[in-house]
Amino acid sequence: MSACLIGCIADDFTGGSDAASFLKKGGLRTLLINGNGYEGYRLKEGDEAAVIALKTRSVFPEKAVSETVAAARWFLNQGVEQIYFKYCSTFDSTDRGNIGPVTDALMELLHAPYTILCPALPVNGRTVTDGVLYINGVPLAESPMRFHPLNPMLRSAVAELMAPQSKYPCAALPRELLNRGEEEVAAYLRDRLGGAEHGTLVVDYDAEEQGERLAALFGGLPLLTGGSGLLRYLAERCSAGKVRERESRQAPSRRPRLLLAGSCSEMTRKQISAYLTAGKRAIRIFPEKLLSGEQSEEELKDAVRNTEEDLLLYSTAPQEERSLRLEGRDVPAMLEALMGTLALCGQEAGYERIVVAGGETSGAAVQSLGDTVFEIGRDVAPGVPELRPVNRPTLRLVLKSGNFGDEEFFLKALAEDTE
C-alpha cells in the first residue's frame, strides 16, 4: 500500500506543476503525472504526494467530470485518503464551466458533506476577502482576466461564480468564524445548506500567514478544492517532523536554452518585452504568415537547430490582435501544435532546458515530448518549478501559467541553471 498522503488533481498541466511545487515546498516528496499516464503507474512507498495533471479546464463539463472522477478513483484505490481538486487561482470558469460540476461529483464520490473553495494564492497576488476574489488588489471582474478569450471572468464573488455551475448551495464563510473552531463552522454550514446533502464554503485567504490556520481548520476533510496557495500548508501539516532532502543543483548547460511563449496574458507580454530589451534573440510567430507561407514550420525548426544563442519563439500578441480563426483554421489549436513540434525539435537537438509560457502551450509541449512522470525541482518563481522527467534526467522543463512570474521571469529562468 502506498504512503501517499495527498492526491491532487489539476485541470491543466501548468496548474499541476504549480500545485506540485507547493506540495514539495511543504516537505513532501512529490510526483507530477501527465494526463492519463497515471493509469500505468503505481504509487510507491516514497511517493508522499502526487499530482495528476489533466486537460479539463476548457472541455465540456461532462468530460471534465468523467476524467476527474476516474483520477480520484485511481488515488482512492491506492489508499490515498485526501483528494485536492486544483483549479486556477482566477477561478476561470463561465456559467457552463467545470469547477462546480467537478466539485459536486467529487463530494458525492467521497461522501463529503461539504468542502471549501479556496482559489487564492497570496504570494502571486490572488486573494479572497469577504468572499470576493481579487487579482493584485483589483476585483476579478475588473481585472484583465475579464478579456480572457476562452473563459471571460465577469463576476468577482466566488459564490456568485459557483451558483450557475453547482447543484448544491454555496456560501461565503464569515471571516470571524475562521478564528473560532470546527463546531461554529459546522453550525453555520448546517444553517446555510438548508437540508441539502452537500455544499461548499468560500473561505477568505488574503495574507500568506492565514494558510496555516486554514490547513488546521479544514485539513481533515476528505476533499479540498482551490488554487495552490493552501497546498504548502497542507503538506507541512502532513510532513511535520520530516527531515527534508537537500536540493541537488544541475551543472550549467552546454547548450543554449529554448523558450516558447503562446500565452497572450498581460504578464507574459511584459516578460517578452523585458527579454527583448535585454538584447536576447527572439522570433515572433505570426499565424497569418504561417498560412500565407511567409513563415514556415521548417524555417522555425531550422532556427531551433542552428542557433548558438538562447532563443525565444513567441506567438504572443495583445488579445485585440489575436484572431481565433483565420481562413477557416482554428488558430489557437494550430499554434499549440506548432509549439509542441518546436519543443520536440529542441529536445532532439540536444537542448537541456526548455522554458514554456502558457497553460495550453505547456500542455502541447509536454504531449509532444512524451514524458509522463516528473520529479519536482526548485522553483524559478512561486508556483513555477523545474520539472525533471524521470526517464530523461538531463532535461529540465520550466512551464508557467501565463500570468505567473514577474517581468524578469524569462531572464531568471535562463540564469537559474548557471548559479
The 8 nearest C-alpha neighbors of each residue, nearest first, counted from 0:
[[1, 77, 78, 2, 44, 43, 42, 3],
 [0, 2, 44, 43, 3, 42, 77, 78],
 [1, 3, 44, 47, 4, 0, 46, 45],
 [4, 2, 47, 48, 1, 46, 79, 5],
 [3, 5, 47, 48, 79, 2, 6, 81],
 [6, 4, 48, 81, 3, 82, 7, 79],
 [7, 5, 82, 49, 48, 50, 83, 74],
 [6, 8, 83, 50, 82, 84, 49, 5],
 [9, 7, 51, 84, 50, 85, 52, 83],
 [10, 8, 85, 52, 15, 11, 14, 53],
 [9, 11, 55, 53, 56, 54, 86, 52],
 [12, 10, 54, 53, 14, 52, 9, 13],
 [11, 13, 15, 52, 14, 362, 16, 358],
 [14, 12, 16, 15, 358, 400, 399, 11],
 [15, 13, 17, 12, 11, 16, 9, 18],
 [14, 16, 12, 52, 9, 18, 13, 17],
 [15, 17, 19, 13, 18, 14, 20, 12],
 [16, 18, 382, 14, 20, 15, 19, 383],
 [19, 17, 227, 15, 16, 20, 21, 14],
 [18, 20, 16, 22, 21, 17, 15, 23],
 [19, 21, 23, 17, 18, 22, 384, 382],
 [22, 20, 231, 24, 23, 19, 18, 230],
 [23, 21, 25, 19, 231, 24, 234, 20],
 [24, 22, 27, 20, 26, 25, 21, 29],
 [23, 25, 21, 26, 22, 20, 231, 27],
 [24, 26, 231, 235, 234, 22, 23, 27],
 [25, 27, 23, 24, 238, 235, 243, 234],
 [28, 26, 23, 47, 29, 22, 25, 48],
 [29, 27, 47, 23, 46, 48, 26, 30],
 [30, 28, 48, 49, 23, 27, 47, 19],
 [29, 31, 49, 374, 373, 50, 32, 375],
 [30, 32, 50, 373, 372, 49, 51, 19],
 [33, 31, 372, 51, 371, 50, 37, 52],
 [32, 34, 371, 52, 36, 51, 372, 35],
 [35, 33, 53, 52, 36, 51, 32, 54],
 [34, 36, 37, 38, 33, 53, 32, 51],
 [35, 37, 38, 34, 371, 33, 39, 32],
 [38, 36, 40, 35, 39, 32, 34, 51],
 [39, 37, 36, 40, 35, 73, 41, 70],
 [38, 40, 37, 36, 41, 35, 371, 42],
 [41, 39, 37, 38, 42, 36, 372, 32],
 [42, 40, 43, 39, 37, 77, 38, 1],
 [41, 43, 1, 46, 40, 44, 77, 3],
 [44, 42, 1, 46, 45, 41, 2, 0],
 [43, 45, 1, 2, 46, 42, 3, 0],
 [44, 46, 43, 47, 2, 28, 3, 1],
 [47, 45, 43, 3, 44, 48, 28, 42],
 [48, 46, 3, 28, 4, 27, 45, 2],
 [49, 47, 29, 5, 3, 4, 46, 6],
 [48, 50, 30, 6, 29, 31, 7, 51],
 [49, 51, 7, 31, 8, 32, 6, 15],
 [50, 52, 32, 8, 33, 31, 9, 53],
 [53, 51, 9, 15, 12, 33, 34, 11],
 [52, 54, 34, 10, 11, 55, 9, 51],
 [55, 53, 11, 10, 56, 52, 34, 12],
 [54, 56, 10, 63, 58, 57, 53, 11],
 [57, 55, 10, 58, 54, 11, 97, 63],
 [56, 58, 55, 59, 149, 96, 54, 97],
 [59, 57, 55, 56, 60, 63, 62, 54],
 [58, 60, 62, 61, 63, 57, 97, 96],
 [61, 59, 63, 97, 62, 64, 58, 96],
 [62, 60, 64, 63, 59, 65, 100, 58],
 [61, 63, 65, 64, 60, 59, 66, 58],
 [64, 62, 60, 55, 66, 61, 65, 67],
 [63, 65, 101, 61, 67, 62, 66, 68],
 [66, 64, 62, 68, 63, 67, 61, 69],
 [65, 67, 69, 63, 68, 64, 62, 70],
 [68, 66, 70, 64, 69, 65, 63, 71],
 [67, 69, 71, 70, 65, 66, 64, 72],
 [68, 70, 72, 66, 67, 71, 65, 73],
 [71, 69, 73, 67, 68, 72, 66, 74],
 [70, 72, 68, 74, 73, 69, 67, 75],
 [73, 71, 75, 69, 74, 70, 76, 68],
 [74, 72, 70, 76, 71, 75, 69, 77],
 [73, 75, 71, 77, 79, 72, 76, 6],
 [76, 74, 72, 79, 78, 77, 73, 71],
 [75, 77, 73, 74, 78, 72, 79, 71],
 [78, 76, 75, 74, 79, 1, 0, 73],
 [77, 79, 75, 76, 80, 1, 0, 74],
 [80, 78, 75, 74, 77, 3, 81, 4],
 [79, 81, 78, 221, 75, 82, 4, 5],
 [82, 80, 221, 5, 222, 79, 6, 83],
 [83, 81, 6, 222, 7, 5, 221, 223],
 [82, 84, 7, 223, 224, 222, 85, 8],
 [85, 83, 224, 8, 7, 9, 223, 225],
 [86, 84, 9, 225, 226, 224, 8, 83],
 [87, 85, 226, 225, 10, 9, 88, 84],
 [86, 88, 90, 89, 226, 91, 14, 118],
 [87, 89, 118, 226, 119, 90, 125, 120],
 [88, 90, 87, 91, 118, 139, 125, 132],
 [91, 89, 87, 88, 92, 118, 86, 98],
 [92, 90, 89, 150, 87, 152, 93, 151],
 [91, 93, 96, 150, 90, 97, 94, 98],
 [92, 94, 96, 95, 150, 91, 151, 152],
 [95, 93, 163, 96, 164, 92, 160, 161],
 [96, 94, 93, 164, 97, 163, 60, 92],
 [97, 95, 92, 93, 94, 98, 164, 60],
 [96, 98, 60, 100, 99, 101, 63, 92],
 [97, 99, 101, 100, 102, 96, 92, 164],
 [100, 98, 165, 164, 102, 101, 97, 161],
 [101, 99, 103, 97, 102, 165, 98, 104],
 [100, 102, 64, 104, 103, 98, 99, 97],
 [101, 103, 105, 99, 104, 100, 98, 106],
 [104, 102, 100, 106, 101, 105, 99, 107],
 [105, 103, 107, 101, 102, 106, 108, 100],
 [104, 106, 108, 102, 107, 103, 109, 101],
 [107, 105, 111, 103, 109, 104, 108, 110],
 [106, 108, 110, 104, 105, 109, 103, 111],
 [107, 109, 105, 106, 110, 104, 68, 111],
 [108, 110, 111, 106, 107, 105, 221, 222],
 [111, 109, 107, 108, 106, 112, 105, 197],
 [110, 112, 106, 109, 113, 107, 221, 222],
 [113, 111, 197, 196, 110, 198, 106, 114],
 [114, 112, 198, 197, 111, 199, 106, 115],
 [113, 115, 199, 223, 222, 200, 198, 116],
 [114, 116, 200, 199, 201, 223, 224, 117],
 [117, 115, 201, 224, 225, 200, 118, 202],
 [116, 118, 225, 119, 202, 115, 224, 226],
 [119, 117, 225, 226, 88, 116, 90, 89],
 [120, 118, 126, 125, 88, 117, 226, 228],
 [119, 121, 228, 125, 122, 123, 126, 227],
 [122, 120, 124, 125, 123, 126, 207, 206],
 [121, 123, 120, 124, 207, 381, 125, 228],
 [124, 122, 121, 120, 125, 403, 381, 135],
 [123, 125, 135, 121, 122, 134, 126, 120],
 [126, 124, 120, 134, 121, 119, 123, 133],
 [127, 125, 205, 119, 133, 121, 132, 204],
 [126, 128, 132, 203, 204, 131, 205, 130],
 [127, 129, 203, 130, 131, 205, 126, 204],
 [130, 128, 131, 203, 127, 174, 173, 171],
 [129, 131, 171, 128, 156, 127, 201, 157],
 [132, 130, 156, 127, 128, 155, 129, 157],
 [133, 131, 127, 155, 139, 126, 138, 156],
 [132, 134, 138, 137, 139, 126, 136, 125],
 [135, 133, 125, 137, 136, 124, 139, 138],
 [136, 134, 124, 137, 133, 125, 126, 123],
 [135, 137, 133, 134, 138, 124, 126, 125],
 [136, 138, 133, 134, 135, 142, 139, 141],
 [139, 137, 133, 141, 140, 155, 132, 134],
 [138, 140, 155, 142, 133, 141, 132, 134],
 [141, 139, 153, 154, 155, 145, 138, 142],
 [142, 140, 138, 139, 137, 145, 143, 144],
 [141, 143, 139, 144, 140, 137, 145, 138],
 [144, 142, 145, 146, 141, 147, 265, 139],
 [145, 143, 146, 147, 142, 152, 151, 139],
 [146, 144, 152, 151, 143, 140, 153, 147],
 [145, 147, 144, 151, 143, 148, 152, 318],
 [146, 148, 151, 144, 150, 145, 149, 152],
 [149, 147, 150, 146, 151, 318, 323, 145],
 [150, 148, 147, 151, 57, 146, 93, 92],
 [149, 151, 147, 92, 93, 91, 148, 152],
 [152, 150, 147, 145, 146, 153, 149, 148],
 [153, 151, 145, 140, 144, 154, 150, 91],
 [152, 154, 140, 145, 151, 155, 139, 141],
 [155, 153, 140, 152, 156, 160, 139, 159],
 [154, 156, 139, 140, 132, 131, 138, 157],
 [157, 155, 131, 159, 158, 130, 154, 132],
 [156, 158, 160, 159, 131, 130, 155, 161],
 [157, 159, 161, 160, 156, 169, 170, 162],
 [160, 158, 162, 156, 157, 161, 154, 163],
 [161, 159, 157, 158, 162, 154, 156, 163],
 [160, 162, 158, 164, 159, 163, 99, 165],
 [161, 163, 159, 164, 160, 165, 158, 169],
 [164, 162, 94, 161, 165, 160, 95, 159],
 [163, 165, 99, 161, 162, 94, 95, 100],
 [166, 164, 99, 167, 100, 162, 161, 163],
 [165, 167, 164, 168, 103, 100, 162, 99],
 [166, 168, 198, 165, 197, 169, 195, 103],
 [169, 167, 198, 192, 199, 170, 166, 191],
 [170, 168, 199, 158, 200, 198, 167, 162],
 [171, 169, 200, 158, 201, 172, 199, 168],
 [170, 172, 201, 130, 200, 173, 202, 158],
 [171, 173, 202, 201, 200, 174, 170, 176],
 [174, 172, 175, 176, 171, 129, 177, 202],
 [173, 175, 176, 177, 172, 203, 129, 202],
 [174, 176, 177, 173, 178, 179, 172, 180],
 [175, 177, 179, 178, 174, 173, 184, 183],
 [178, 176, 175, 179, 174, 180, 213, 173],
 [179, 177, 176, 175, 180, 174, 212, 216],
 [180, 178, 176, 177, 183, 175, 181, 184],
 [179, 181, 182, 183, 184, 178, 177, 176],
 [180, 182, 184, 183, 185, 216, 179, 217],
 [183, 181, 185, 184, 180, 186, 179, 187],
 [182, 184, 186, 185, 181, 180, 187, 176],
 [185, 183, 181, 187, 182, 186, 188, 176],
 [184, 186, 188, 182, 183, 187, 181, 189],
 [187, 185, 183, 189, 188, 184, 182, 190],
 [188, 186, 184, 190, 185, 189, 183, 191],
 [187, 189, 185, 191, 190, 186, 192, 184],
 [190, 188, 186, 192, 187, 191, 185, 193],
 [189, 191, 187, 188, 192, 193, 186, 194],
 [192, 190, 188, 193, 189, 187, 170, 168],
 [193, 191, 195, 189, 194, 190, 168, 188],
 [194, 192, 191, 195, 190, 189, 168, 188],
 [193, 195, 192, 196, 189, 190, 191, 197],
 [196, 194, 192, 197, 193, 167, 198, 168],
 [195, 197, 112, 194, 198, 192, 167, 113],
 [198, 196, 112, 113, 195, 167, 106, 111],
 [197, 199, 113, 168, 167, 169, 192, 112],
 [198, 200, 169, 114, 113, 115, 168, 170],
 [201, 199, 115, 170, 171, 169, 172, 116],
 [200, 202, 171, 116, 172, 115, 130, 170],
 [203, 201, 172, 117, 200, 171, 204, 116],
 [202, 204, 127, 128, 130, 129, 205, 174],
 [205, 203, 127, 126, 206, 209, 119, 202],
 [204, 206, 126, 127, 121, 128, 203, 207],
 [207, 205, 208, 209, 121, 204, 126, 210],
 [206, 208, 209, 121, 210, 122, 205, 204],
 [207, 209, 210, 206, 211, 212, 205, 204],
 [210, 208, 212, 207, 211, 206, 204, 213],
 [211, 209, 213, 208, 212, 229, 207, 232],
 [210, 212, 214, 232, 213, 209, 215, 208],
 [213, 211, 215, 209, 214, 210, 216, 208],
 [212, 214, 216, 210, 215, 211, 217, 209],
 [215, 213, 218, 211, 217, 233, 212, 216],
 [214, 216, 212, 213, 218, 217, 211, 236],
 [217, 215, 213, 214, 218, 212, 181, 180],
 [218, 216, 214, 219, 220, 215, 213, 115],
 [219, 217, 214, 215, 220, 216, 233, 213],
 [218, 220, 217, 221, 216, 215, 81, 214],
 [219, 221, 222, 218, 217, 223, 81, 114],
 [220, 222, 81, 82, 80, 219, 111, 109],
 [223, 221, 82, 220, 83, 81, 114, 224],
 [222, 224, 83, 114, 115, 84, 82, 220],
 [225, 223, 84, 116, 83, 85, 115, 117],
 [226, 224, 117, 118, 85, 116, 86, 84],
 [225, 227, 118, 88, 86, 85, 119, 87],
 [226, 228, 18, 230, 229, 120, 225, 17],
 [229, 227, 120, 230, 226, 119, 231, 121],
 [228, 230, 232, 227, 231, 210, 233, 214],
 [231, 229, 233, 232, 227, 22, 228, 21],
 [230, 232, 25, 21, 22, 234, 233, 229],
 [233, 231, 235, 234, 211, 230, 229, 214],
 [232, 234, 230, 236, 214, 235, 231, 218],
 [235, 233, 25, 237, 231, 232, 236, 22],
 [236, 234, 25, 232, 238, 237, 233, 239],
 [235, 237, 233, 234, 238, 239, 232, 214],
 [238, 236, 234, 235, 239, 233, 4, 27],
 [237, 239, 235, 241, 236, 26, 234, 240],
 [240, 238, 241, 236, 235, 237, 26, 234],
 [239, 241, 238, 242, 237, 235, 243, 26],
 [242, 240, 238, 239, 243, 26, 27, 237],
 [241, 243, 240, 244, 26, 238, 239, 245],
 [244, 242, 241, 26, 245, 27, 246, 28],
 [243, 245, 246, 242, 26, 247, 28, 241],
 [244, 246, 247, 243, 242, 248, 377, 376],
 [247, 245, 244, 248, 377, 376, 243, 249],
 [246, 248, 245, 249, 376, 244, 377, 250],
 [249, 247, 246, 250, 416, 418, 377, 376],
 [248, 250, 416, 251, 247, 417, 252, 393],
 [249, 251, 252, 248, 416, 417, 418, 253],
 [252, 250, 417, 416, 249, 253, 418, 254],
 [251, 253, 254, 250, 351, 416, 255, 417],
 [254, 252, 251, 255, 351, 350, 250, 256],
 [253, 255, 252, 350, 256, 351, 349, 307],
 [256, 254, 309, 308, 307, 257, 350, 253],
 [255, 257, 309, 352, 353, 350, 254, 310],
 [258, 256, 353, 310, 309, 311, 354, 352],
 [257, 259, 311, 354, 355, 353, 310, 312],
 [260, 258, 355, 312, 313, 311, 354, 356],
 [261, 259, 313, 356, 355, 262, 315, 314],
 [260, 262, 314, 315, 357, 360, 313, 356],
 [263, 261, 357, 401, 264, 315, 260, 356],
 [262, 264, 315, 316, 317, 318, 261, 265],
 [265, 263, 267, 266, 401, 262, 402, 268],
 [264, 266, 268, 267, 269, 263, 402, 143],
 [267, 265, 269, 402, 268, 264, 270, 401],
 [268, 266, 270, 264, 269, 265, 401, 271],
 [267, 269, 271, 265, 266, 270, 272, 264],
 [268, 270, 272, 266, 267, 271, 406, 273],
 [271, 269, 406, 267, 273, 272, 268, 407],
 [270, 272, 274, 268, 269, 273, 275, 267],
 [271, 273, 269, 275, 270, 274, 276, 268],
 [274, 272, 276, 270, 271, 275, 269, 277],
 [273, 275, 271, 277, 272, 276, 279, 270],
 [274, 276, 272, 278, 277, 273, 279, 271],
 [277, 275, 273, 278, 274, 272, 279, 271],
 [276, 278, 274, 275, 279, 273, 410, 272],
 [279, 277, 275, 276, 280, 274, 273, 281],
 [278, 280, 275, 277, 274, 281, 309, 310],
 [279, 281, 310, 311, 309, 278, 308, 282],
 [282, 280, 311, 310, 312, 279, 283, 275],
 [283, 281, 312, 311, 284, 313, 280, 310],
 [284, 282, 313, 314, 312, 285, 281, 315],
 [283, 285, 314, 313, 282, 286, 312, 294],
 [284, 286, 288, 287, 314, 289, 283, 294],
 [287, 285, 289, 288, 290, 284, 330, 334],
 [286, 288, 290, 289, 285, 291, 325, 293],
 [289, 287, 293, 291, 294, 285, 290, 286],
 [290, 288, 294, 286, 292, 287, 291, 295],
 [289, 291, 287, 288, 292, 286, 293, 294],
 [292, 290, 288, 289, 293, 287, 294, 286],
 [293, 291, 289, 294, 290, 288, 295, 287],
 [292, 294, 288, 291, 289, 295, 290, 287],
 [295, 293, 289, 292, 288, 298, 296, 291],
 [296, 294, 298, 297, 289, 292, 299, 293],
 [295, 297, 299, 298, 300, 294, 337, 289],
 [298, 296, 300, 295, 299, 301, 302, 294],
 [297, 299, 301, 295, 296, 300, 302, 294],
 [298, 300, 302, 296, 301, 297, 303, 295],
 [299, 301, 297, 303, 302, 298, 296, 304],
 [302, 300, 304, 298, 299, 303, 305, 297],
 [301, 303, 299, 300, 305, 304, 306, 298],
 [304, 302, 300, 301, 305, 306, 345, 299],
 [305, 303, 301, 302, 348, 306, 300, 345],
 [306, 304, 302, 303, 301, 307, 300, 348],
 [305, 307, 308, 302, 303, 304, 310, 309],
 [308, 306, 255, 305, 309, 254, 310, 304],
 [309, 307, 255, 306, 310, 280, 256, 279],
 [308, 310, 255, 256, 257, 280, 311, 307],
 [309, 311, 257, 280, 281, 258, 308, 256],
 [312, 310, 281, 258, 259, 257, 282, 313],
 [311, 313, 282, 259, 281, 283, 258, 260],
 [314, 312, 260, 283, 315, 284, 259, 261],
 [313, 315, 284, 261, 283, 285, 260, 316],
 [316, 314, 263, 261, 313, 262, 260, 268],
 [315, 317, 263, 321, 320, 318, 314, 268],
 [318, 316, 320, 319, 263, 321, 315, 265],
 [317, 319, 321, 320, 316, 263, 148, 146],
 [318, 320, 317, 321, 322, 316, 146, 148],
 [321, 319, 318, 317, 316, 322, 315, 323],
 [320, 322, 318, 319, 316, 317, 323, 263],
 [323, 321, 324, 320, 325, 330, 319, 318],
 [322, 324, 330, 329, 331, 321, 325, 328],
 [323, 325, 329, 330, 328, 322, 327, 326],
 [326, 324, 328, 327, 330, 322, 323, 329],
 [325, 327, 328, 324, 290, 329, 287, 330],
 [326, 328, 325, 324, 329, 330, 323, 290],
 [329, 327, 325, 324, 326, 330, 333, 323],
 [330, 328, 324, 332, 331, 333, 323, 327],
 [329, 331, 333, 323, 324, 332, 328, 334],
 [332, 330, 334, 333, 329, 335, 323, 324],
 [333, 331, 335, 330, 334, 329, 336, 328],
 [332, 334, 330, 336, 331, 335, 329, 337],
 [333, 335, 337, 331, 336, 332, 338, 330],
 [336, 334, 332, 338, 360, 337, 333, 363],
 [335, 337, 339, 333, 334, 338, 332, 340],
 [336, 338, 334, 340, 339, 335, 341, 333],
 [339, 337, 341, 335, 340, 336, 334, 342],
 [338, 340, 364, 363, 336, 342, 367, 337],
 [339, 341, 337, 343, 338, 342, 344, 336],
 [340, 342, 344, 338, 343, 339, 345, 337],
 [343, 341, 345, 339, 344, 340, 364, 338],
 [344, 342, 346, 340, 345, 368, 341, 367],
 [343, 345, 341, 347, 342, 346, 348, 340],
 [346, 344, 348, 342, 343, 347, 350, 341],
 [345, 347, 343, 350, 349, 348, 344, 342],
 [346, 348, 344, 349, 345, 343, 350, 342],
 [349, 347, 345, 346, 304, 350, 344, 303],
 [350, 348, 346, 347, 351, 345, 254, 344],
 [351, 349, 346, 345, 352, 254, 348, 256],
 [350, 352, 394, 395, 349, 393, 252, 353],
 [351, 353, 395, 256, 350, 396, 394, 257],
 [352, 354, 257, 396, 258, 256, 397, 395],
 [353, 355, 397, 258, 398, 396, 259, 257],
 [354, 356, 259, 398, 260, 361, 258, 397],
 [357, 355, 260, 399, 401, 262, 398, 400],
 [356, 358, 262, 401, 400, 360, 261, 359],
 [359, 357, 400, 361, 13, 360, 362, 12],
 [358, 360, 362, 361, 357, 363, 335, 11],
 [361, 359, 357, 363, 335, 362, 358, 261],
 [362, 360, 364, 358, 363, 359, 355, 357],
 [361, 363, 359, 365, 360, 364, 12, 366],
 [362, 364, 339, 366, 360, 361, 365, 335],
 [365, 363, 339, 361, 367, 362, 366, 342],
 [366, 364, 368, 362, 367, 363, 369, 361],
 [365, 367, 363, 369, 364, 368, 362, 339],
 [368, 366, 339, 364, 369, 365, 343, 363],
 [369, 367, 365, 343, 366, 370, 364, 342],
 [368, 370, 366, 367, 365, 371, 364, 343],
 [371, 369, 368, 388, 372, 365, 366, 390],
 [370, 372, 33, 32, 36, 369, 373, 388],
 [373, 371, 32, 31, 388, 389, 370, 33],
 [374, 372, 388, 31, 387, 389, 30, 386],
 [373, 375, 387, 30, 386, 389, 388, 31],
 [374, 376, 386, 385, 373, 387, 29, 30],
 [377, 375, 385, 386, 384, 374, 378, 387],
 [376, 378, 384, 385, 379, 375, 246, 20],
 [379, 377, 384, 380, 383, 385, 381, 376],
 [378, 380, 384, 383, 412, 377, 415, 385],
 [381, 379, 383, 378, 404, 382, 384, 408],
 [382, 380, 383, 378, 379, 404, 122, 123],
 [381, 383, 17, 20, 380, 384, 21, 18],
 [382, 384, 380, 378, 381, 17, 399, 379],
 [385, 383, 378, 377, 20, 379, 376, 386],
 [384, 386, 376, 397, 396, 377, 395, 375],
 [385, 387, 396, 375, 395, 376, 373, 374],
 [386, 388, 374, 373, 395, 392, 389, 394],
 [389, 387, 373, 391, 390, 392, 372, 370],
 [388, 390, 373, 391, 392, 372, 387, 374],
 [391, 389, 388, 392, 370, 372, 373, 387],
 [390, 392, 388, 389, 393, 394, 387, 370],
 [393, 391, 394, 388, 387, 389, 390, 395],
 [392, 394, 391, 351, 395, 387, 388, 249],
 [395, 393, 351, 392, 391, 352, 387, 396],
 [396, 394, 352, 387, 386, 351, 385, 353],
 [395, 397, 386, 353, 385, 352, 354, 398],
 [396, 398, 354, 385, 355, 386, 353, 384],
 [399, 397, 355, 354, 361, 13, 356, 396],
 [398, 400, 356, 13, 383, 357, 401, 403],
 [401, 399, 357, 358, 403, 13, 402, 356],
 [400, 402, 357, 262, 264, 267, 356, 403],
 [401, 403, 266, 400, 264, 267, 404, 265],
 [404, 402, 400, 401, 399, 405, 123, 266],
 [405, 403, 408, 380, 402, 406, 381, 407],
 [404, 406, 408, 407, 403, 270, 266, 380],
 [405, 407, 270, 408, 269, 273, 404, 266],
 [408, 406, 410, 405, 409, 270, 411, 273],
 [407, 409, 411, 405, 404, 410, 406, 412],
 [410, 408, 412, 411, 407, 413, 270, 274],
 [409, 411, 413, 412, 407, 408, 414, 274],
 [412, 410, 414, 408, 413, 409, 415, 407],
 [411, 413, 409, 415, 410, 414, 408, 379],
 [414, 412, 410, 411, 415, 409, 416, 256],
 [413, 415, 411, 412, 417, 416, 410, 418],
 [414, 416, 412, 413, 417, 418, 411, 379],
 [417, 415, 251, 418, 414, 249, 413, 250],
 [416, 418, 251, 414, 415, 250, 252, 413],
 [417, 416, 415, 414, 251, 248, 250, 249]]
